[in-house]
């Protein structure tokens, strides 16, 4: 029987350092596209950026994949995660809003994370 929620957190600090170097001139934009397994992953990703002293950018996830748990949704919003709708074939306004929101985030922030569901 497991007595721990997790047994460890392994961070690739070399990659974090490379991202810091890329971001020093403020001209580069870094987009991270991790696959996620749980809704704790965006929160964990923000924690890793924080302890690595990387600028906290915005994150995007898919609204339809949200667990619909008020506490989780509030926590995701507090760490800067936007839940966007999947593109719908017959609603070009949703596609435009999603695209505009992501483009603005990328242009305005050093780091943007778009979580991909596997």
Phi and psi in radians as a Rosetta constraint file:
Dihedral C 1 N 2 CA 2 C 2 CIRCULARHARMONIC -1.337 0.35
Dihedral N 2 CA 2 C 2 N 3 CIRCULARHARMONIC 2.392 0.35
Dihedral C 2 N 3 CA 3 C 3 CIRCULARHARMONIC -1.885 0.35
Dihedral N 3 CA 3 C 3 N 4 CIRCULARHARMONIC -0.008 0.35
Dihedral C 3 N 4 CA 4 C 4 CIRCULARHARMONIC -2.210 0.35
Dihedral N 4 CA 4 C 4 N 5 CIRCULARHARMONIC 2.568 0.35
Dihedral C 4 N 5 CA 5 C 5 CIRCULARHARMONIC -1.251 0.35
Dihedral N 5 CA 5 C 5 N 6 CIRCULARHARMONIC -0.755 0.35
Dihedral C 5 N 6 CA 6 C 6 CIRCULARHARMONIC -2.375 0.35
Dihedral N 6 CA 6 C 6 N 7 CIRCULARHARMONIC 2.748 0.35
Dihedral C 6 N 7 CA 7 C 7 CIRCULARHARMONIC -1.841 0.35
Dihedral N 7 CA 7 C 7 N 8 CIRCULARHARMONIC -0.189 0.35
Dihedral C 7 N 8 CA 8 C 8 CIRCULARHARMONIC 3.005 0.35
Dihedral N 8 CA 8 C 8 N 9 CIRCULARHARMONIC 2.887 0.35
Dihedral C 8 N 9 CA 9 C 9 CIRCULARHARMONIC -2.291 0.35
Dihedral N 9 CA 9 C 9 N 10 CIRCULARHARMONIC 2.084 0.35
Dihedral C 9 N 10 CA 10 C 10 CIRCULARHARMONIC -1.890 0.35
Dihedral N 10 CA 10 C 10 N 11 CIRCULARHARMONIC 2.097 0.35
Dihedral C 10 N 11 CA 11 C 11 CIRCULARHARMONIC -2.023 0.35
Dihedral N 11 CA 11 C 11 N 12 CIRCULARHARMONIC 2.332 0.35
Dihedral C 11 N 12 CA 12 C 12 CIRCULARHARMONIC -1.487 0.35
Dihedral N 12 CA 12 C 12 N 13 CIRCULARHARMONIC 1.534 0.35
Dihedral C 12 N 13 CA 13 C 13 CIRCULARHARMONIC -1.206 0.35
Dihedral N 13 CA 13 C 13 N 14 CIRCULARHARMONIC -0.448 0.35
Dihedral C 13 N 14 CA 14 C 14 CIRCULARHARMONIC -1.090 0.35
Dihedral N 14 CA 14 C 14 N 15 CIRCULARHARMONIC -0.756 0.35
Dihedral C 14 N 15 CA 15 C 15 CIRCULARHARMONIC -1.162 0.35
Dihedral N 15 CA 15 C 15 N 16 CIRCULARHARMONIC -0.666 0.35
Dihedral C 15 N 16 CA 16 C 16 CIRCULARHARMONIC -1.066 0.35
Dihedral N 16 CA 16 C 16 N 17 CIRCULARHARMONIC -0.729 0.35
Dihedral C 16 N 17 CA 17 C 17 CIRCULARHARMONIC -1.133 0.35
Dihedral N 17 CA 17 C 17 N 18 CIRCULARHARMONIC -0.671 0.35
Dihedral C 17 N 18 CA 18 C 18 CIRCULARHARMONIC -1.110 0.35
Dihedral N 18 CA 18 C 18 N 19 CIRCULARHARMONIC -0.685 0.35
Dihedral C 18 N 19 CA 19 C 19 CIRCULARHARMONIC -1.135 0.35
Dihedral N 19 CA 19 C 19 N 20 CIRCULARHARMONIC -0.691 0.35
Dihedral C 19 N 20 CA 20 C 20 CIRCULARHARMONIC -1.053 0.35
Dihedral N 20 CA 20 C 20 N 21 CIRCULARHARMONIC -0.765 0.35
Dihedral C 20 N 21 CA 21 C 21 CIRCULARHARMONIC -1.125 0.35
Dihedral N 21 CA 21 C 21 N 22 CIRCULARHARMONIC -0.720 0.35
Dihedral C 21 N 22 CA 22 C 22 CIRCULARHARMONIC -1.100 0.35
Dihedral N 22 CA 22 C 22 N 23 CIRCULARHARMONIC -0.590 0.35
Dihedral C 22 N 23 CA 23 C 23 CIRCULARHARMONIC -1.476 0.35
Dihedral N 23 CA 23 C 23 N 24 CIRCULARHARMONIC -0.141 0.35
Dihedral C 23 N 24 CA 24 C 24 CIRCULARHARMONIC -1.092 0.35
Dihedral N 24 CA 24 C 24 N 25 CIRCULARHARMONIC -0.641 0.35
Dihedral C 24 N 25 CA 25 C 25 CIRCULARHARMONIC -1.431 0.35
Dihedral N 25 CA 25 C 25 N 26 CIRCULARHARMONIC -0.093 0.35
Dihedral C 25 N 26 CA 26 C 26 CIRCULARHARMONIC 1.109 0.35
Dihedral N 26 CA 26 C 26 N 27 CIRCULARHARMONIC 0.170 0.35
Dihedral C 26 N 27 CA 27 C 27 CIRCULARHARMONIC -1.678 0.35
Dihedral N 27 CA 27 C 27 N 28 CIRCULARHARMONIC -0.498 0.35
Dihedral C 27 N 28 CA 28 C 28 CIRCULARHARMONIC -1.431 0.35
Dihedral N 28 CA 28 C 28 N 29 CIRCULARHARMONIC 2.623 0.35
Dihedral C 28 N 29 CA 29 C 29 CIRCULARHARMONIC -2.099 0.35
Dihedral N 29 CA 29 C 29 N 30 CIRCULARHARMONIC 2.323 0.35
Dihedral C 29 N 30 CA 30 C 30 CIRCULARHARMONIC -1.945 0.35
Dihedral N 30 CA 30 C 30 N 31 CIRCULARHARMONIC 2.187 0.35
Dihedral C 30 N 31 CA 31 C 31 CIRCULARHARMONIC -2.036 0.35
Dihedral N 31 CA 31 C 31 N 32 CIRCULARHARMONIC 2.121 0.35
Dihedral C 31 N 32 CA 32 C 32 CIRCULARHARMONIC -1.789 0.35
Dihedral N 32 CA 32 C 32 N 33 CIRCULARHARMONIC 2.341 0.35
Dihedral C 32 N 33 CA 33 C 33 CIRCULARHARMONIC -2.159 0.35
Dihedral N 33 CA 33 C 33 N 34 CIRCULARHARMONIC 1.167 0.35
Dihedral C 33 N 34 CA 34 C 34 CIRCULARHARMONIC -1.350 0.35
Dihedral N 34 CA 34 C 34 N 35 CIRCULARHARMONIC 2.603 0.35
Dihedral C 34 N 35 CA 35 C 35 CIRCULARHARMONIC -1.436 0.35
Dihedral N 35 CA 35 C 35 N 36 CIRCULARHARMONIC 2.441 0.35
Dihedral C 35 N 36 CA 36 C 36 CIRCULARHARMONIC -2.138 0.35
Dihedral N 36 CA 36 C 36 N 37 CIRCULARHARMONIC 2.662 0.35
Dihedral C 36 N 37 CA 37 C 37 CIRCULARHARMONIC -1.931 0.35
Dihedral N 37 CA 37 C 37 N 38 CIRCULARHARMONIC -0.504 0.35
Dihedral C 37 N 38 CA 38 C 38 CIRCULARHARMONIC -2.411 0.35
Dihedral N 38 CA 38 C 38 N 39 CIRCULARHARMONIC 2.931 0.35
Dihedral C 38 N 39 CA 39 C 39 CIRCULARHARMONIC -1.425 0.35
Dihedral N 39 CA 39 C 39 N 40 CIRCULARHARMONIC 0.004 0.35
Dihedral C 39 N 40 CA 40 C 40 CIRCULARHARMONIC -1.398 0.35
Dihedral N 40 CA 40 C 40 N 41 CIRCULARHARMONIC -0.315 0.35
Dihedral C 40 N 41 CA 41 C 41 CIRCULARHARMONIC -1.062 0.35
Dihedral N 41 CA 41 C 41 N 42 CIRCULARHARMONIC -0.792 0.35
Dihedral C 41 N 42 CA 42 C 42 CIRCULARHARMONIC -1.079 0.35
Dihedral N 42 CA 42 C 42 N 43 CIRCULARHARMONIC -0.642 0.35
Dihedral C 42 N 43 CA 43 C 43 CIRCULARHARMONIC -1.180 0.35
Dihedral N 43 CA 43 C 43 N 44 CIRCULARHARMONIC -0.747 0.35
Dihedral C 43 N 44 CA 44 C 44 CIRCULARHARMONIC -1.112 0.35
Dihedral N 44 CA 44 C 44 N 45 CIRCULARHARMONIC -0.712 0.35
Dihedral C 44 N 45 CA 45 C 45 CIRCULARHARMONIC -1.080 0.35
Dihedral N 45 CA 45 C 45 N 46 CIRCULARHARMONIC -0.725 0.35
Dihedral C 45 N 46 CA 46 C 46 CIRCULARHARMONIC -1.164 0.35
Dihedral N 46 CA 46 C 46 N 47 CIRCULARHARMONIC -0.637 0.35
Dihedral C 46 N 47 CA 47 C 47 CIRCULARHARMONIC -1.107 0.35
Dihedral N 47 CA 47 C 47 N 48 CIRCULARHARMONIC -0.769 0.35
Dihedral C 47 N 48 CA 48 C 48 CIRCULARHARMONIC -1.088 0.35
Dihedral N 48 CA 48 C 48 N 49 CIRCULARHARMONIC -0.757 0.35
Dihedral C 48 N 49 CA 49 C 49 CIRCULARHARMONIC -1.076 0.35
Dihedral N 49 CA 49 C 49 N 50 CIRCULARHARMONIC -0.693 0.35
Dihedral C 49 N 50 CA 50 C 50 CIRCULARHARMONIC -1.118 0.35
Dihedral N 50 CA 50 C 50 N 51 CIRCULARHARMONIC -0.859 0.35
Dihedral C 50 N 51 CA 51 C 51 CIRCULARHARMONIC -1.259 0.35
Dihedral N 51 CA 51 C 51 N 52 CIRCULARHARMONIC -0.364 0.35
Dihedral C 51 N 52 CA 52 C 52 CIRCULARHARMONIC -1.538 0.35
Dihedral N 52 CA 52 C 52 N 53 CIRCULARHARMONIC 0.006 0.35
Dihedral C 52 N 53 CA 53 C 53 CIRCULARHARMONIC 1.044 0.35
Dihedral N 53 CA 53 C 53 N 54 CIRCULARHARMONIC 0.668 0.35
Dihedral C 53 N 54 CA 54 C 54 CIRCULARHARMONIC -1.669 0.35
Dihedral N 54 CA 54 C 54 N 55 CIRCULARHARMONIC 2.548 0.35
Dihedral C 54 N 55 CA 55 C 55 CIRCULARHARMONIC -1.021 0.35
Dihedral N 55 CA 55 C 55 N 56 CIRCULARHARMONIC 2.372 0.35
Dihedral C 55 N 56 CA 56 C 56 CIRCULARHARMONIC -1.475 0.35
Dihedral N 56 CA 56 C 56 N 57 CIRCULARHARMONIC 1.940 0.35
Dihedral C 56 N 57 CA 57 C 57 CIRCULARHARMONIC -1.626 0.35
Dihedral N 57 CA 57 C 57 N 58 CIRCULARHARMONIC -2.895 0.35
Dihedral C 57 N 58 CA 58 C 58 CIRCULARHARMONIC -1.659 0.35
Dihedral N 58 CA 58 C 58 N 59 CIRCULARHARMONIC 2.682 0.35
Dihedral C 58 N 59 CA 59 C 59 CIRCULARHARMONIC -2.146 0.35
Dihedral N 59 CA 59 C 59 N 60 CIRCULARHARMONIC 2.598 0.35
Dihedral C 59 N 60 CA 60 C 60 CIRCULARHARMONIC -2.190 0.35
Dihedral N 60 CA 60 C 60 N 61 CIRCULARHARMONIC 2.403 0.35
Dihedral C 60 N 61 CA 61 C 61 CIRCULARHARMONIC -2.360 0.35
Dihedral N 61 CA 61 C 61 N 62 CIRCULARHARMONIC 3.048 0.35
Dihedral C 61 N 62 CA 62 C 62 CIRCULARHARMONIC -1.662 0.35
Dihedral N 62 CA 62 C 62 N 63 CIRCULARHARMONIC 2.169 0.35
Dihedral C 62 N 63 CA 63 C 63 CIRCULARHARMONIC -1.043 0.35
Dihedral N 63 CA 63 C 63 N 64 CIRCULARHARMONIC -0.693 0.35
Dihedral C 63 N 64 CA 64 C 64 CIRCULARHARMONIC -1.164 0.35
Dihedral N 64 CA 64 C 64 N 65 CIRCULARHARMONIC -0.385 0.35
Dihedral C 64 N 65 CA 65 C 65 CIRCULARHARMONIC -1.550 0.35
Dihedral N 65 CA 65 C 65 N 66 CIRCULARHARMONIC -0.084 0.35
Dihedral C 65 N 66 CA 66 C 66 CIRCULARHARMONIC -1.107 0.35
Dihedral N 66 CA 66 C 66 N 67 CIRCULARHARMONIC 2.500 0.35
Dihedral C 66 N 67 CA 67 C 67 CIRCULARHARMONIC -1.263 0.35
Dihedral N 67 CA 67 C 67 N 68 CIRCULARHARMONIC -0.099 0.35
Dihedral C 67 N 68 CA 68 C 68 CIRCULARHARMONIC 1.049 0.35
Dihedral N 68 CA 68 C 68 N 69 CIRCULARHARMONIC 0.656 0.35
Dihedral C 68 N 69 CA 69 C 69 CIRCULARHARMONIC -1.908 0.35
Dihedral N 69 CA 69 C 69 N 70 CIRCULARHARMONIC 2.062 0.35
Dihedral C 69 N 70 CA 70 C 70 CIRCULARHARMONIC -0.917 0.35
Dihedral N 70 CA 70 C 70 N 71 CIRCULARHARMONIC -0.803 0.35
Dihedral C 70 N 71 CA 71 C 71 CIRCULARHARMONIC -1.030 0.35
Dihedral N 71 CA 71 C 71 N 72 CIRCULARHARMONIC -0.788 0.35
Dihedral C 71 N 72 CA 72 C 72 CIRCULARHARMONIC -1.155 0.35
Dihedral N 72 CA 72 C 72 N 73 CIRCULARHARMONIC -0.789 0.35
Dihedral C 72 N 73 CA 73 C 73 CIRCULARHARMONIC -1.060 0.35
Dihedral N 73 CA 73 C 73 N 74 CIRCULARHARMONIC -0.719 0.35
Dihedral C 73 N 74 CA 74 C 74 CIRCULARHARMONIC -1.137 0.35
Dihedral N 74 CA 74 C 74 N 75 CIRCULARHARMONIC -0.737 0.35
Dihedral C 74 N 75 CA 75 C 75 CIRCULARHARMONIC -1.125 0.35
Dihedral N 75 CA 75 C 75 N 76 CIRCULARHARMONIC -0.727 0.35
Dihedral C 75 N 76 CA 76 C 76 CIRCULARHARMONIC -1.075 0.35
Dihedral N 76 CA 76 C 76 N 77 CIRCULARHARMONIC -0.751 0.35
Dihedral C 76 N 77 CA 77 C 77 CIRCULARHARMONIC -1.104 0.35
Dihedral N 77 CA 77 C 77 N 78 CIRCULARHARMONIC -0.673 0.35
Dihedral C 77 N 78 CA 78 C 78 CIRCULARHARMONIC -1.160 0.35
Dihedral N 78 CA 78 C 78 N 79 CIRCULARHARMONIC -0.495 0.35
Dihedral C 78 N 79 CA 79 C 79 CIRCULARHARMONIC -1.624 0.35
Dihedral N 79 CA 79 C 79 N 80 CIRCULARHARMONIC 0.127 0.35
Dihedral C 79 N 80 CA 80 C 80 CIRCULARHARMONIC 1.554 0.35
Dihedral N 80 CA 80 C 80 N 81 CIRCULARHARMONIC 0.510 0.35
Dihedral C 80 N 81 CA 81 C 81 CIRCULARHARMONIC -1.751 0.35
Dihedral N 81 CA 81 C 81 N 82 CIRCULARHARMONIC 2.160 0.35
Dihedral C 81 N 82 CA 82 C 82 CIRCULARHARMONIC -1.704 0.35
Dihedral N 82 CA 82 C 82 N 83 CIRCULARHARMONIC 2.377 0.35
Dihedral C 82 N 83 CA 83 C 83 CIRCULARHARMONIC -1.780 0.35
Dihedral N 83 CA 83 C 83 N 84 CIRCULARHARMONIC 2.024 0.35
Dihedral C 83 N 84 CA 84 C 84 CIRCULARHARMONIC -1.872 0.35
Dihedral N 84 CA 84 C 84 N 85 CIRCULARHARMONIC 2.751 0.35
Dihedral C 84 N 85 CA 85 C 85 CIRCULARHARMONIC -1.452 0.35
Dihedral N 85 CA 85 C 85 N 86 CIRCULARHARMONIC 2.591 0.35
Dihedral C 85 N 86 CA 86 C 86 CIRCULARHARMONIC -1.100 0.35
Dihedral N 86 CA 86 C 86 N 87 CIRCULARHARMONIC 2.681 0.35
Dihedral C 86 N 87 CA 87 C 87 CIRCULARHARMONIC -1.176 0.35
Dihedral N 87 CA 87 C 87 N 88 CIRCULARHARMONIC 2.276 0.35
Dihedral C 87 N 88 CA 88 C 88 CIRCULARHARMONIC -1.862 0.35
Dihedral N 88 CA 88 C 88 N 89 CIRCULARHARMONIC 2.371 0.35
Dihedral C 88 N 89 CA 89 C 89 CIRCULARHARMONIC -1.004 0.35
Dihedral N 89 CA 89 C 89 N 90 CIRCULARHARMONIC -0.655 0.35
Dihedral C 89 N 90 CA 90 C 90 CIRCULARHARMONIC -1.802 0.35
Dihedral N 90 CA 90 C 90 N 91 CIRCULARHARMONIC 0.200 0.35
Dihedral C 90 N 91 CA 91 C 91 CIRCULARHARMONIC -2.284 0.35
Dihedral N 91 CA 91 C 91 N 92 CIRCULARHARMONIC 1.476 0.35
Dihedral C 91 N 92 CA 92 C 92 CIRCULARHARMONIC -1.130 0.35
Dihedral N 92 CA 92 C 92 N 93 CIRCULARHARMONIC -0.365 0.35
Dihedral C 92 N 93 CA 93 C 93 CIRCULARHARMONIC -1.161 0.35
Dihedral N 93 CA 93 C 93 N 94 CIRCULARHARMONIC -0.643 0.35
Dihedral C 93 N 94 CA 94 C 94 CIRCULARHARMONIC -1.160 0.35
Dihedral N 94 CA 94 C 94 N 95 CIRCULARHARMONIC -0.751 0.35
Dihedral C 94 N 95 CA 95 C 95 CIRCULARHARMONIC -1.049 0.35
Dihedral N 95 CA 95 C 95 N 96 CIRCULARHARMONIC -0.752 0.35
Dihedral C 95 N 96 CA 96 C 96 CIRCULARHARMONIC -1.129 0.35
Dihedral N 96 CA 96 C 96 N 97 CIRCULARHARMONIC -0.772 0.35
Dihedral C 96 N 97 CA 97 C 97 CIRCULARHARMONIC -1.117 0.35
Dihedral N 97 CA 97 C 97 N 98 CIRCULARHARMONIC -0.810 0.35
Dihedral C 97 N 98 CA 98 C 98 CIRCULARHARMONIC -1.021 0.35
Dihedral N 98 CA 98 C 98 N 99 CIRCULARHARMONIC -0.853 0.35
Dihedral C 98 N 99 CA 99 C 99 CIRCULARHARMONIC -1.096 0.35
Dihedral N 99 CA 99 C 99 N 100 CIRCULARHARMONIC -0.771 0.35
Dihedral C 99 N 100 CA 100 C 100 CIRCULARHARMONIC -1.122 0.35
Dihedral N 100 CA 100 C 100 N 101 CIRCULARHARMONIC -0.741 0.35
Dihedral C 100 N 101 CA 101 C 101 CIRCULARHARMONIC -1.108 0.35
Dihedral N 101 CA 101 C 101 N 102 CIRCULARHARMONIC -0.782 0.35
Dihedral C 101 N 102 CA 102 C 102 CIRCULARHARMONIC -1.173 0.35
Dihedral N 102 CA 102 C 102 N 103 CIRCULARHARMONIC -0.773 0.35
Dihedral C 102 N 103 CA 103 C 103 CIRCULARHARMONIC -1.053 0.35
Dihedral N 103 CA 103 C 103 N 104 CIRCULARHARMONIC -0.780 0.35
Dihedral C 103 N 104 CA 104 C 104 CIRCULARHARMONIC -1.106 0.35
Dihedral N 104 CA 104 C 104 N 105 CIRCULARHARMONIC -0.706 0.35
Dihedral C 104 N 105 CA 105 C 105 CIRCULARHARMONIC -1.110 0.35
Dihedral N 105 CA 105 C 105 N 106 CIRCULARHARMONIC -0.767 0.35
Dihedral C 105 N 106 CA 106 C 106 CIRCULARHARMONIC -1.146 0.35
Dihedral N 106 CA 106 C 106 N 107 CIRCULARHARMONIC -0.738 0.35
Dihedral C 106 N 107 CA 107 C 107 CIRCULARHARMONIC -1.197 0.35
Dihedral N 107 CA 107 C 107 N 108 CIRCULARHARMONIC -0.563 0.35
Dihedral C 107 N 108 CA 108 C 108 CIRCULARHARMONIC -1.655 0.35
Dihedral N 108 CA 108 C 108 N 109 CIRCULARHARMONIC -0.243 0.35
Dihedral C 108 N 109 CA 109 C 109 CIRCULARHARMONIC -2.231 0.35
Dihedral N 109 CA 109 C 109 N 110 CIRCULARHARMONIC 2.558 0.35
Dihedral C 109 N 110 CA 110 C 110 CIRCULARHARMONIC -1.133 0.35
Dihedral N 110 CA 110 C 110 N 111 CIRCULARHARMONIC -0.728 0.35
Dihedral C 110 N 111 CA 111 C 111 CIRCULARHARMONIC -2.146 0.35
Dihedral N 111 CA 111 C 111 N 112 CIRCULARHARMONIC 2.365 0.35
Dihedral C 111 N 112 CA 112 C 112 CIRCULARHARMONIC -2.362 0.35
Dihedral N 112 CA 112 C 112 N 113 CIRCULARHARMONIC 2.385 0.35
Dihedral C 112 N 113 CA 113 C 113 CIRCULARHARMONIC -2.058 0.35
Dihedral N 113 CA 113 C 113 N 114 CIRCULARHARMONIC 2.236 0.35
Dihedral C 113 N 114 CA 114 C 114 CIRCULARHARMONIC -2.065 0.35
Dihedral N 114 CA 114 C 114 N 115 CIRCULARHARMONIC 1.945 0.35
Dihedral C 114 N 115 CA 115 C 115 CIRCULARHARMONIC -1.416 0.35
Dihedral N 115 CA 115 C 115 N 116 CIRCULARHARMONIC 2.263 0.35
Dihedral C 115 N 116 CA 116 C 116 CIRCULARHARMONIC -1.877 0.35
Dihedral N 116 CA 116 C 116 N 117 CIRCULARHARMONIC 2.304 0.35
Dihedral C 116 N 117 CA 117 C 117 CIRCULARHARMONIC -1.502 0.35
Dihedral N 117 CA 117 C 117 N 118 CIRCULARHARMONIC 2.284 0.35
